[in-house]
Amino acid sequence: MAEASRIFQTTLMPSLSQSLSLRKPSSQTISLRRTTPAIIRCTISTSDSTAKPAAENPPSLPIPWGCDVDSLDNAAALEKWLTDSGLPPQKMDIQRVDVGERGLVATNNIRKGEKILFVPPSLVISANSEWSFSEAGEVLKRYDVPDWPLIATYLISEASLMKSSRWSNYISALPRQPYSLLYWTRAELDRYLEASQIRERAIERINNVTGTYNDLRERIFSKHPNLFPEEVFNMETFRWSFGILFSRLVRLPSLDGRVALVPWADMLNHSCDVETFLDYDKSTKGVVFTTDRPYQPGEQVFISYGRKSNGELLLSYGFVPRQGTNPRDSVELPLSLKRSDKCYQEKVEALKKHGLSASQCFPLQVTGWPLELMAYAYLVVSPPSMIGKFEEMAAAASNKSTGGKEIIIPELEEQAFQYILDSCESSISKYTKFLQASGSMDLDITSPKQLNRKAFLKQLAVDLCNSEQRILFRAQYVLQAAFGTWDRTGHNKTHCLTFGVTWDWDKDWYKMGQGGTKRLFLFSFDI
Ligand SMILES: C[S@@+](CC[C@H](N)C(=O)[O-])C[C@H]1O[C@@H](n2cnc3c(N)ncnc32)[C@H](O)[C@@H]1O
């Protein structure tokens, strides 16, 4: 990300629109035309103001809140405000860092197993936070708006109040444009992430954010235009607030899984090497985390953003860890029924009953794959004589009715493995095509701004594609080795395919792989 920042230092953008609606934290809404000239600031832009954004919205306008992603001035003001507002003395402060641009760096020795942070609930933003503009909050609560859109609207409402909001120092230290796939245009997603299933996830997410905003606008904002003026509550500000939520919101297990923004704690960057997460600590009544290694003064302190694949980290946080450093990395392998299958219709019916469809993605890790993938492969290769078993296979592929029980059909094993191998090979060839072409992709670009943005996005895409392709190569290698072993020894291949590692299957991760639902309002985003 430090590299990203350097790349974009050349970009100049006007930072505020001329006309700004300021709302008072009272029952009145006032619209002011600013009397001072609009400030022109130097900012890093990862948005493409010339191409159509993915959700077919008007070109992105710069958000007037927040700061450059690496601003230390705003971070220092945040630190002072937090201390004045009750944050206890810390063993870290915010500094410029190599990983993540700004981060928390140890100022004292920190022991392994030590609890740190202690951010009090009064400094945490959740769905229960008090609105400076209380009428707006009451309206949203009356409509039973779920937590994510509620907090997104809250953030915009507080941001628009600028200095009158108690969160003004926090909001000023947030990135003006979070790194997130929400800011990639449809053309960029198609071009750079063509080989990866993350493209689909990004499109789905962008559509869900757009749909959520449209739903709020139609059902609430349009009925209360004085409380929610369009100059403030629009698609662009929602893109910003959802970008902030995707990259900073945390789920606190000890507070019944409530989601929250935790100022200060959200300056911690992610490392795939640590296994420690933020949570509310009932005994000290603050948000803490327990270190899983010691830190010396000057060392950056890390937490884990969850056991996420590189693609999921890119999707929400806008970065890709270095290749081979993420033990939780995975790639989505697309599997489909064959159109020429004599039992195509019967298989589709069986899958439908268990919430699956004729094309389905399953996650593949370097250490193995889920039993569901194998069950799906059995179904795909099953001959018409096994029609009586289609339901059982579909159920096992959905992991609903069998309770994770493994299905083994010895007479179909070889075909099922061959089918998985073919699917891996077809995915690998898509990555190879992209990676080979990526060397010459940007030659026709004339605008330096475009070139910089393209170079940055392309680098992220190349890193992602390399890491995903690596997992597929590994699966291909193991499958080919398994075929060899089976041929020589006649052993059941399933045992060769555990990759020598116990397969630990995380159901939540599976759900994330399935993408979100299109139902608005009930939609819940994964973090
Ligand atoms: C919760 S914030 C962390 C604080 C952030 N660095 C800041 O200055 O506001 C998450 C963002 O930090 C950056 N980040 C966190 N961990 C990173 C990592 N391992 N590599 C690169 N960027 C990282 C990404 O931009 C991500 O969207």
The ligand as an ORCA input file, in Angstrom:
! r2SCAN-3c Opt
* xyz 0 1
  C      -8.854     -1.160      9.635
  S      -7.949     -0.190      8.534
  C      -6.366     -0.169      9.256
  C      -5.802      1.231      9.385
  C      -5.406      1.867      8.091
  N      -4.053      1.471      7.732
  C      -5.494      3.388      8.186
  O      -4.456      4.046      8.120
  O      -6.582      3.926      8.305
  C      -7.857     -1.293      7.178
  C      -7.072     -0.770      5.986
  O      -5.673     -0.795      6.276
  C      -4.915     -1.263      5.170
  N      -4.272     -2.551      5.561
  C      -4.509     -3.273      6.667
  N      -3.714     -4.365      6.720
  C      -2.955     -4.331      5.602
  C      -1.951     -5.185      5.064
  N      -1.557     -6.297      5.686
  N      -1.390     -4.846      3.869
  C      -1.771     -3.724      3.211
  N      -2.735     -2.875      3.677
  C      -3.308     -3.166      4.853
  C      -5.908     -1.446      4.033
  O      -5.937     -0.261      3.285
  C      -7.223     -1.631      4.763
  O      -8.349     -1.256      3.993
*
